[in-house]
Amino acid sequence: MKGVIWLLFLVPFFSFSQKRRNGETNNLLVDSLRNQIIHITSDSLIRLDVNNLKVLAKQKILRPKSLISFSPIIKENKLIFIDRQGGGVFELTEKDSLARIDNSDIKNFLIGSSIFIKNDTLFRHGGYGYWSSSNFFIYLDNATKEWEIYNISDTSSESRAIHSHLSIDTEDEFYFFGGYSLSHNGGRDSFSNNEVWSFNFQTKNWRFLGKSKANFSGSDPDSFFIIDKSIYIINALGRLFRVDVLENELTEFKINPFIYLFKNYVNPVFYKDHLYYLNKKGIVKKVAFKTLSNKILKTTAFYQKKKGYGSLLISVGFVFLCFLFIGIYMYLKVRNAIVISKNGLKYKSKFIQLDSVAISIIELVIIKEVAFSVITELVRKEHLSKIQNERNRNQYLEDINQKIKFLTGFKSNFLIISKSSFDARYKSVIFNKMDYGKIMK
């Protein structure tokens, strides 16, 4: 419960930066123990008194050049900084520099992931990287300081792979909506997500709640903040909405000109009946929240609930039972195997997207040893030079290994580069049968 309380005070759960940011970073947090507002930019940290907003302390932030952008969050009363694109976790030292406190090597795979703390453990959900989106949770193991996949029930539904989404975490449930998914044909084009999902941390099951027709008059929220168990969204036109996923309510408030004073794309924070925000000049201000939410325009259902099929199931119940035993047998046979499909790989309840070239490489290598020249020909593009095509080949092999490690939790490579068994002067690619042979369908 402690982690949930802290979560309500934090702003930068999610990243919309890949579409909107211009290099400027602003984050607001609440330090309730010290009764302070924290304003964090890409190179500074400023603490302000919540009552009069006077500056109490300033500190520089010297970040590594490799850290393009970060999300600050408070974990166990400590301020930490999370790489928005990869798995890096940092602390601010007395010398004003950001120091790594994790042992992960995840790079560019978690863009637009949702970040939250549960039971004093740092979690991330979804994210984009290497031309695919993920649909699973990872958490930072407090002992090893490495990111691990959070296992879910084998009988769980398969949620949508997602990135840049909105989410809220309650005591037992995690909800998400909005954001983007990739096309199912393996392309790199994203499309808006209209599905609403929930995950129960007790049963470890995903549940599809329905589809939302909400229109916030813009492709993305301009900014958002959380109060209790509701997400408040400010759209690009300055209109305020409240989304209560638990009660399936969408409330639209009348336009308040005061919101036009807010700096775009900087999430406000709520604390003790006030909303703290950054104005157009980059100065932290506050306003009584009731002045923004005292006039409701309308309240409607946020999503259309999934329809039941009770009558249909009754009419075809006998046929269903006939196939049930066959389905159970097949499920037990393949549930712990990597299944290759046209657009990716599935392992247990997790799925990663791959394009047709990557699928072709995997299907060839698991059958026999494949020469480097064959792989190069598969990825070759006419307009690129020989060196560029070779680099593209190496990148494909690296991406495949990275994704399959993430999918299975294994630390060894799926594809191994070795000397050719036919001619030691050349290289070839072989399948790691020792580690992956038993889980390939």
C-alpha positions as CSV (number, residue, x, y, z in Angstrom):
1,M,0.0,0.0,0.0
2,K,3.0,2.3,0.7
3,G,4.1,2.0,-2.9
4,V,0.6,2.9,-4.1
5,I,0.5,6.1,-2.0
6,W,3.9,7.2,-3.4
7,L,2.6,6.4,-6.9
8,L,-0.2,8.9,-6.6
9,F,2.3,11.7,-6.0
10,L,4.4,11.1,-9.1
11,V,4.1,12.6,-12.5
12,P,6.3,10.9,-15.1
13,F,4.8,7.4,-15.4
14,F,4.9,7.4,-19.1
15,S,6.8,8.8,-22.0
16,F,5.2,10.7,-25.0
17,S,8.7,12.1,-25.7
18,Q,9.3,10.3,-29.0
19,K,6.6,12.4,-30.7
20,R,6.7,15.7,-28.9
21,R,9.8,16.6,-27.0
22,N,12.3,19.1,-28.3
23,G,15.1,18.3,-25.8
24,E,13.6,20.1,-22.9
25,T,12.7,18.1,-19.8
26,N,10.5,19.1,-16.9
27,N,9.1,16.9,-14.1
28,L,7.2,17.7,-11.0
29,L,7.0,15.4,-8.0
30,V,5.7,15.7,-4.4
31,D,7.9,14.9,-1.5
32,S,5.2,14.5,1.2
33,L,7.7,13.7,4.0
34,R,9.4,17.0,3.6
35,N,6.3,18.8,2.5
36,Q,8.1,19.9,-0.7
37,I,7.5,20.2,-4.4
38,I,10.4,18.9,-6.5
39,H,11.0,20.5,-10.0
40,I,13.4,18.5,-12.0
41,T,14.8,19.5,-15.4
42,S,17.4,17.7,-17.6
43,D,20.2,19.4,-15.6
44,S,18.9,20.6,-12.3
45,L,16.8,19.7,-9.2
46,I,14.9,22.4,-7.3
47,R,13.0,21.9,-4.0
48,L,10.2,24.3,-3.1
49,D,8.0,24.8,-0.1
50,V,4.5,23.6,-0.8
51,N,2.9,26.5,1.0
52,N,4.6,29.6,-0.4
53,L,6.6,27.9,-3.2
54,K,9.8,29.5,-2.1
55,V,13.0,27.8,-3.3
56,L,14.6,25.8,-0.5
57,A,17.5,24.1,-2.3
58,K,19.0,23.8,-5.8
59,Q,21.2,21.0,-7.1
60,K,22.8,20.4,-10.5
61,I,22.3,17.1,-12.4
62,L,25.3,15.8,-14.3
63,R,23.9,13.0,-16.5
64,P,25.8,10.6,-18.7
65,K,25.8,11.4,-22.4
66,S,24.2,8.0,-23.1
67,L,21.2,9.0,-21.0
68,I,18.9,10.8,-23.4
69,S,15.9,11.3,-21.1
70,F,14.9,10.1,-17.7
71,S,11.8,9.7,-15.4
72,P,12.3,10.6,-11.7
73,I,10.4,8.6,-9.1
74,I,10.5,8.2,-5.3
75,K,11.2,4.7,-4.1
76,E,11.5,4.0,-0.3
77,N,11.9,7.7,0.4
78,K,14.8,7.9,-2.1
79,L,14.8,9.8,-5.4
80,I,15.8,7.7,-8.4
81,F,16.1,8.3,-12.1
82,I,15.0,5.8,-14.7
83,D,16.2,5.7,-18.3
84,R,13.0,6.2,-20.4
85,Q,14.5,4.1,-23.3
86,G,16.4,1.4,-21.6
87,G,16.8,-0.4,-18.2
88,G,19.2,2.1,-16.5
89,V,18.4,3.2,-12.9
90,F,20.3,6.0,-11.4
91,E,20.8,7.9,-8.1
92,L,22.0,11.5,-7.7
93,T,25.3,11.6,-5.8
94,E,26.6,14.3,-3.6
95,K,28.8,15.3,-6.5
96,D,25.7,16.0,-8.6
97,S,26.3,13.2,-11.0
98,L,23.9,10.3,-11.8
99,A,25.3,7.0,-10.9
100,R,24.0,3.6,-12.0
101,I,22.6,1.4,-9.3
102,D,21.4,-1.5,-11.5
103,N,23.1,-4.3,-13.3
104,S,21.0,-4.5,-16.4
105,D,22.0,-4.3,-20.1
106,I,18.7,-3.4,-21.7
107,K,19.0,-0.7,-24.3
108,N,16.3,1.0,-26.4
109,F,13.6,-1.6,-25.6
110,L,11.5,0.2,-23.1
111,I,10.5,3.4,-24.9
112,G,7.1,4.6,-23.7
113,S,6.8,2.0,-21.0
114,S,4.7,2.6,-17.9
115,I,6.7,3.0,-14.7
116,F,5.3,2.3,-11.2
117,I,6.2,1.0,-7.8
118,K,4.4,-1.8,-6.1
119,N,5.3,-3.2,-2.7
120,D,8.6,-1.2,-2.8
121,T,9.5,-2.9,-6.1
122,L,10.1,-1.0,-9.3
123,F,7.9,-2.2,-12.2
124,R,7.7,-1.4,-15.9
125,H,4.9,-2.4,-18.3
126,G,4.9,-2.5,-22.1
127,G,7.3,-0.3,-24.1
128,Y,8.7,-0.1,-27.6
129,G,12.1,-1.0,-29.1
130,Y,13.7,-2.9,-32.0
131,W,10.6,-2.4,-34.1
132,S,8.3,-4.2,-31.6
133,S,6.1,-3.5,-28.6
134,S,5.9,-5.7,-25.5
135,N,2.9,-6.8,-23.5
136,F,4.5,-7.9,-20.2
137,F,5.7,-6.6,-16.9
138,I,9.3,-6.5,-15.8
139,Y,10.6,-5.7,-12.3
140,L,13.9,-4.7,-10.8
141,D,15.0,-7.5,-8.5
142,N,16.1,-5.9,-5.2
143,A,18.8,-8.5,-4.7
144,T,20.5,-8.8,-8.1
145,K,19.6,-5.3,-9.3
146,E,18.7,-6.9,-12.7
147,W,15.4,-6.6,-14.5
148,E,13.3,-9.8,-14.5
149,I,10.1,-10.8,-16.3
150,Y,7.1,-10.9,-14.0
151,N,5.5,-14.3,-14.6
152,I,1.7,-14.4,-15.1
153,S,-0.8,-17.3,-15.0
154,D,-0.5,-19.8,-17.9
155,T,-4.3,-19.5,-18.3
156,S,-4.3,-15.7,-18.6
157,S,-5.6,-13.9,-21.6
158,E,-2.9,-12.3,-23.8
159,S,-3.1,-8.5,-23.5
160,R,-2.3,-6.1,-26.2
161,A,1.4,-5.1,-26.8
162,I,1.5,-1.4,-26.1
163,H,3.6,1.6,-25.6
164,S,3.1,5.3,-24.6
165,H,-0.1,4.3,-22.8
166,L,-1.8,5.6,-19.7
167,S,-2.1,3.4,-16.6
168,I,-3.0,3.4,-12.9
169,D,-2.1,0.9,-10.2
170,T,-4.4,0.1,-7.3
171,E,-3.9,-2.3,-4.5
172,D,-4.5,-5.5,-6.5
173,E,-5.3,-4.2,-10.0
174,F,-3.3,-2.5,-12.8
175,Y,-5.3,-0.8,-15.6
176,F,-4.1,0.6,-18.9
177,F,-5.7,2.3,-21.9
178,G,-4.7,4.6,-24.8
179,G,-1.2,4.5,-26.3
180,Y,-0.1,2.8,-29.5
181,S,0.4,-0.7,-30.8
182,L,2.2,-1.9,-33.9
183,S,0.5,-3.3,-36.9
184,H,0.1,-7.1,-36.9
185,N,1.8,-7.6,-40.3
186,G,5.2,-6.8,-38.8
187,G,5.4,-3.2,-40.1
188,R,6.7,-0.3,-38.1
189,D,3.5,1.8,-38.4
190,S,1.7,2.5,-35.1
191,F,-2.0,2.7,-34.6
192,S,-4.0,4.1,-31.6
193,N,-5.2,1.7,-29.0
194,N,-8.8,1.8,-28.0
195,E,-8.8,-1.3,-25.8
196,V,-9.0,-1.1,-22.0
197,W,-7.3,-3.9,-20.0
198,S,-6.8,-4.8,-16.3
199,F,-4.3,-7.1,-14.6
200,N,-4.9,-8.7,-11.2
201,F,-1.7,-9.2,-9.2
202,Q,-3.4,-11.9,-7.0
203,T,-4.6,-14.2,-9.7
204,K,-1.9,-13.0,-12.2
205,N,-4.5,-12.8,-15.0
206,W,-5.2,-10.2,-17.6
207,R,-8.8,-9.2,-18.4
208,F,-10.1,-7.4,-21.4
209,L,-12.7,-4.8,-20.1
210,G,-13.9,-3.4,-23.4
211,K,-13.3,-0.7,-26.1
212,S,-13.3,3.0,-25.4
213,K,-14.8,5.5,-27.8
214,A,-13.5,8.5,-25.8
215,N,-12.4,11.4,-27.9
216,F,-10.0,13.8,-26.1
217,S,-9.8,16.0,-29.3
218,G,-6.2,15.1,-29.9
219,S,-4.1,12.1,-30.7
220,D,-2.4,12.3,-27.2
221,P,-3.1,13.9,-23.9
222,D,-1.3,17.2,-23.5
223,S,-0.7,16.3,-19.8
224,F,-2.3,14.2,-17.0
225,F,-2.2,13.7,-13.3
226,I,-3.7,11.2,-10.8
227,I,-6.0,11.8,-7.8
228,D,-7.1,8.8,-5.8
229,K,-8.0,6.1,-8.4
230,S,-8.8,8.4,-11.3
231,I,-6.7,9.8,-14.1
232,Y,-7.3,13.4,-15.1
233,I,-6.4,14.3,-18.6
234,I,-5.8,17.8,-20.1
235,N,-6.1,17.8,-23.9
236,A,-4.4,20.0,-26.4
237,L,-7.4,22.4,-26.3
238,G,-7.2,22.9,-22.6
239,R,-10.2,20.8,-21.7
240,L,-10.1,18.7,-18.5
241,F,-11.4,15.1,-18.4
242,R,-11.6,12.5,-15.5
243,V,-11.3,8.8,-16.3
244,D,-12.4,6.4,-13.6
245,V,-11.6,3.0,-15.1
246,L,-12.9,1.2,-12.0
247,E,-16.3,2.7,-12.2
248,N,-16.3,2.9,-16.0
249,E,-16.9,6.7,-16.0
250,L,-15.6,9.5,-18.3
251,T,-16.4,13.0,-16.9
252,E,-15.8,16.1,-19.0
253,F,-15.5,19.4,-17.3
254,K,-16.3,22.8,-18.7
255,I,-13.4,24.7,-20.1
256,N,-11.6,26.8,-17.5
257,P,-9.3,29.5,-18.9
258,F,-6.9,29.0,-16.0
259,I,-5.7,25.9,-17.6
260,Y,-4.3,27.9,-20.5
261,L,-1.6,29.2,-18.0
262,F,-0.2,25.6,-17.8
263,K,3.0,24.8,-19.7
264,N,2.3,22.3,-22.4
265,Y,3.4,18.7,-22.0
266,V,4.4,19.0,-18.3
267,N,2.3,16.9,-16.0
268,P,0.9,18.7,-12.9
269,V,0.8,17.0,-9.4
270,F,-2.0,17.0,-6.9
271,Y,-1.3,17.5,-3.1
272,K,-3.5,18.6,-0.3
273,D,-6.4,19.9,-2.4
274,H,-4.1,21.9,-4.7
275,L,-2.7,21.3,-8.2
276,Y,0.9,22.3,-8.7
277,Y,1.9,23.1,-12.3
278,L,4.6,24.8,-14.4
279,N,3.5,28.0,-16.1
280,K,4.5,29.2,-19.5
281,K,7.6,30.9,-18.0
282,G,8.8,27.7,-16.4
283,I,7.8,28.8,-12.8
284,V,6.0,26.4,-10.4
285,K,2.6,27.7,-9.4
286,K,-0.4,26.2,-7.6
287,V,-4.2,26.5,-7.8
288,A,-7.0,25.1,-5.7
289,F,-8.2,22.0,-7.6
290,K,-11.9,22.7,-7.0
291,T,-11.7,25.9,-9.1
292,L,-10.8,23.7,-12.1
293,S,-13.4,20.9,-11.5
294,N,-16.5,22.6,-10.1
295,K,-18.4,22.6,-13.3
296,I,-19.2,19.3,-14.9
297,L,-20.3,19.3,-18.5
298,K,-21.3,15.6,-18.8
299,T,-20.5,12.1,-17.6
300,T,-20.6,9.0,-19.8
301,A,-19.4,5.4,-19.9
302,F,-15.6,5.3,-20.6
303,Y,-15.7,2.0,-22.4
304,Q,-18.2,-0.4,-23.9
305,K,-18.2,-3.5,-21.8
306,K,-17.4,-6.8,-23.3
307,K,-20.6,-8.5,-24.3
308,G,-21.5,-11.8,-22.8
309,Y,-22.2,-14.9,-24.9
310,G,-24.1,-17.0,-22.4
311,S,-26.9,-18.0,-24.8
312,L,-24.5,-18.9,-27.6
313,L,-22.4,-21.0,-25.2
314,I,-25.5,-22.9,-24.1
315,S,-26.5,-23.7,-27.6
316,V,-23.1,-25.0,-28.6
317,G,-22.1,-26.4,-25.2
318,F,-21.9,-30.0,-26.3
319,V,-19.6,-29.2,-29.2
320,F,-17.4,-27.1,-26.9
321,L,-17.0,-30.0,-24.5
322,C,-16.0,-32.3,-27.3
323,F,-13.2,-30.0,-28.3
324,L,-12.2,-29.1,-24.7
325,F,-10.2,-32.3,-24.1
326,I,-8.4,-31.9,-27.4
327,G,-7.6,-28.3,-26.5
328,I,-6.3,-29.1,-23.1
329,Y,-4.0,-31.8,-24.6
330,M,-2.6,-29.4,-27.2
331,Y,-2.2,-26.6,-24.6
332,L,-0.2,-28.8,-22.3
333,K,1.9,-29.9,-25.2
334,V,2.9,-26.4,-26.4
335,R,2.5,-24.1,-23.4
336,N,6.2,-24.2,-22.6
337,A,7.4,-24.1,-26.2
338,I,8.4,-21.2,-28.4
339,V,5.8,-21.0,-31.1
340,I,6.7,-19.3,-34.4
341,S,4.0,-17.4,-36.2
342,K,4.0,-15.2,-39.3
343,N,4.6,-12.0,-37.3
344,G,6.5,-13.1,-34.2
345,L,7.3,-15.6,-31.5
346,K,5.1,-16.6,-28.5
347,Y,6.4,-18.2,-25.3
348,K,4.0,-19.1,-22.6
349,S,1.8,-16.0,-22.2
350,K,4.3,-13.5,-23.8
351,F,4.7,-12.4,-27.4
352,I,7.3,-10.4,-29.4
353,Q,6.8,-9.1,-32.9
354,L,9.3,-9.9,-35.6
355,D,9.3,-9.0,-39.3
356,S,9.3,-11.6,-42.1
357,V,13.1,-11.4,-42.6
358,A,13.8,-12.2,-38.9
359,I,11.3,-15.1,-39.0
360,S,13.0,-16.5,-42.2
361,I,16.4,-16.3,-40.5
362,I,15.1,-18.2,-37.4
363,E,13.3,-20.9,-39.5
364,L,16.5,-21.5,-41.5
365,V,18.9,-21.7,-38.6
366,I,16.9,-24.0,-36.4
367,I,17.0,-26.6,-39.3
368,K,20.7,-26.4,-40.2
369,E,23.8,-24.3,-40.1
370,V,23.5,-21.2,-42.3
371,A,26.4,-19.4,-44.0
372,F,26.9,-15.7,-43.3
373,S,26.4,-15.1,-47.0
374,V,22.9,-16.5,-46.9
375,I,21.9,-14.3,-44.0
376,T,23.4,-11.3,-45.8
377,E,21.4,-12.0,-48.9
378,L,18.2,-12.2,-46.9
379,V,18.7,-8.7,-45.4
380,R,20.4,-7.2,-48.4
381,K,19.0,-3.9,-49.9
382,E,19.9,-2.8,-53.3
383,H,20.6,0.8,-52.5
384,L,23.1,-0.1,-49.7
385,S,26.8,-0.8,-50.0
386,K,28.3,-4.2,-49.1
387,I,29.6,-2.9,-45.7
388,Q,26.2,-1.3,-44.9
389,N,24.4,-4.6,-45.7
390,E,26.8,-6.5,-43.5
391,R,26.2,-4.1,-40.7
392,N,22.4,-4.6,-41.3
393,R,22.9,-8.3,-41.1
394,N,24.8,-8.1,-37.8
395,Q,22.1,-5.8,-36.4
396,Y,19.4,-8.3,-37.3
397,L,21.2,-11.1,-35.5
398,E,21.8,-9.0,-32.5
399,D,18.1,-7.8,-32.4
400,I,16.8,-11.4,-32.7
401,N,19.0,-12.5,-29.8
402,Q,18.1,-9.5,-27.6
403,K,14.3,-10.1,-28.2
404,I,14.4,-13.8,-27.6
405,K,16.4,-13.3,-24.4
406,F,13.7,-10.9,-23.2
407,L,11.0,-13.3,-24.2
408,T,12.3,-16.3,-22.5
409,G,14.4,-14.8,-19.7
410,F,17.4,-16.9,-20.8
411,K,20.8,-15.2,-20.7
412,S,22.5,-17.1,-23.6
413,N,22.1,-16.2,-27.3
414,F,19.6,-18.0,-29.4
415,L,21.7,-17.6,-32.5
416,I,25.5,-18.4,-32.3
417,I,28.1,-17.1,-34.7
418,S,30.9,-19.6,-35.3
419,K,33.4,-20.8,-37.8
420,S,31.8,-22.8,-40.7
421,S,32.0,-26.5,-40.3
422,F,32.6,-26.7,-44.1
423,D,35.3,-24.1,-44.4
424,A,36.9,-22.6,-41.3
425,R,37.8,-19.4,-43.3
426,Y,34.1,-18.4,-43.3
427,K,31.6,-17.8,-40.6
428,S,28.1,-19.3,-40.2
429,V,25.1,-19.0,-37.8
430,I,23.9,-22.0,-35.8
431,F,21.0,-22.6,-33.5
432,N,21.8,-22.9,-29.7
433,K,20.3,-26.3,-29.3
434,M,21.8,-26.9,-25.8
435,D,19.8,-24.0,-24.2
436,Y,16.8,-23.6,-26.5
437,G,16.3,-27.0,-28.1
438,K,13.9,-28.3,-25.5
439,I,11.5,-25.3,-25.9
440,M,11.3,-25.0,-29.6
441,K,8.1,-26.4,-31.1
